[in-house]
Structures are given as C-alpha cells and as structure tokens.
Amino acid sequence: TGAAREAAKRADNIHLTKLQAALERNFDAIGTADFAPTDIAFHRILVSIIDNPVILTLHDMFVSTMIAHRPPTDDNERYDRIAYDEHREIYQAILDSDVVTATDVMDQHLARSYRARLKAPRLSPGNTKP
C-alpha cells in the first residue's frame, strides 16, 4: 500500500511505461497459467518505483512465500479478471498522481486477494453443516 502511495507521488514517464507494459502483459495472461507471474511482475515494478532495494527484497521474499502456499481457486479466470481490473485502477491512480485513490485501491486489492485465497476451516468429524 505504501508503494502505491509513493508511486503516485514519484512515478516518472519511464516508470509509467514499465508499469503500463506489465499491466498489458497481465491483461493478456487472464485465464492462463501465466497470470500469476504477470501479477507478480506488476507489483514488483510498482515496488521498484520507490527505489529501495531492501523493500524490493522483502517484497520478493513475501511474494515467493505467498505464491508457494496459495491454494487453488474455483474459477481462475474470474479471479484473474478481478485482479487485473484492480491493477488497472491502481495504474490509473498512479498515472493521475492520485495518492489517495492509489492507496485505497491497493489496500482493497491486497485485502480482497488475501481473503479470496483463504481456505474455509475444516469441519469437525461428523459435522455436515458448513
């Protein structure tokens, strides 16, 4: 969320071009196995805008752990479209230098993405009600 806020303040034309290219690759990968790597690339480029190698390393460590433990979804294409649309909104806010919207949309995106990947708790033995 902080990276989105800072990107809205700092992004220059080169950053915006890289972020837009990542967003286009993300769109092209909707519904395919390539979506996750393009999702990661979009976020990594966004984080790289703040130009802090420590934050970028922490991002890479967090993402690799998160991806390794992410459960499958029931409808990959649906989740991909939702994620892409949120990425598009984040990009637009950064393009507009809109710090508040970039921060708010990124916060909503991360919370939704995290919650969508959580598994429901297991039922106790003999319990048939969810």
Secondary structure as UniProt FT lines:
FT   HELIX           2..10
FT   HELIX           13..28
FT   TURN            29..31
FT   TURN            33..34
FT   HELIX           35..48
FT   TURN            49..50
FT   HELIX           53..68
FT   HELIX           76..95
FT   TURN            96..97
FT   HELIX           99..117
FT   TURN            125..126
//
